[in-house]
Amino acid sequence: MLTKVSFEILMKYYDCIFLDRDGTINPDPPPGYISKLENFKFYNFTFEALKILSKITKNFIIVTNQS
C-alpha cells in the first residue's frame, strides 16, 4: 500500500536512480564475493520493481562496494 510520502516520491521524475546491488536487487552473497556470473541470482521481485520504477526514470545505476 502506498503511503502519502511514497506516492509523492513516485509522482516525481528522476534523471537516474542509484540502486545498491547486494541485498537490494539480489540476495547478499554467502561469505565472500560473487566471483562467477552463474552464482549471481536476482530476487523474484527485482524485475517487477524495476518495471514500476521505470515509470519515474529511464536510467538505473547499480552500485556495489566489492573490491
C-alpha positions in Angstrom: 0.0 0.0 0.0 1.4 3.4 -1.0 1.6 6.0 1.8 1.3 9.7 1.1 5.0 10.1 1.2 5.8 7.2 -1.1 3.1 8.4 -3.6 4.6 11.8 -3.7 8.0 10.3 -4.4 6.6 8.3 -7.3 4.9 11.4 -8.7 8.3 13.0 -9.5 10.6 12.2 -12.4 14.3 11.4 -11.7 17.3 11.6 -14.1 18.5 8.4 -12.6 18.1 6.1 -9.6 21.0 4.5 -7.9 20.5 1.0 -6.5 22.7 -0.9 -4.2 23.3 -4.4 -5.6 23.7 -6.9 -2.7 20.6 -7.0 -0.6 18.6 -4.7 -2.8 18.2 -6.4 -6.2 19.8 -9.7 -5.3 20.3 -11.6 -2.0 23.5 -10.9 -0.1 26.1 -13.4 -1.2 27.4 -16.0 1.2 30.6 -15.0 3.0 32.9 -13.7 0.3 32.1 -12.3 -3.1 30.2 -13.3 -6.2 33.1 -14.2 -8.4 31.2 -16.0 -11.2 28.1 -14.8 -13.1 26.4 -18.2 -12.6 26.4 -17.5 -8.8 24.5 -14.3 -9.2 20.7 -14.5 -8.6 18.1 -11.8 -8.7 15.3 -11.6 -6.1 12.0 -12.8 -7.6 10.6 -9.3 -7.3 13.5 -7.4 -8.9 12.3 -7.0 -12.4 8.7 -6.1 -11.4 10.2 -3.4 -9.1 12.4 -2.1 -11.8 9.4 -2.0 -14.1 7.5 0.1 -11.6 10.5 2.4 -11.1 10.9 2.8 -14.9 7.8 5.0 -14.8 9.8 7.7 -13.0 13.2 7.2 -14.6 14.8 5.7 -17.6 18.2 5.3 -16.1 19.3 2.9 -13.3 22.8 2.8 -11.9 23.7 -0.4 -9.9 26.4 0.2 -7.3 28.4 -2.3 -5.2 31.2 -1.9 -2.8 33.0 -5.1 -3.8 36.7 -4.8 -4.2 
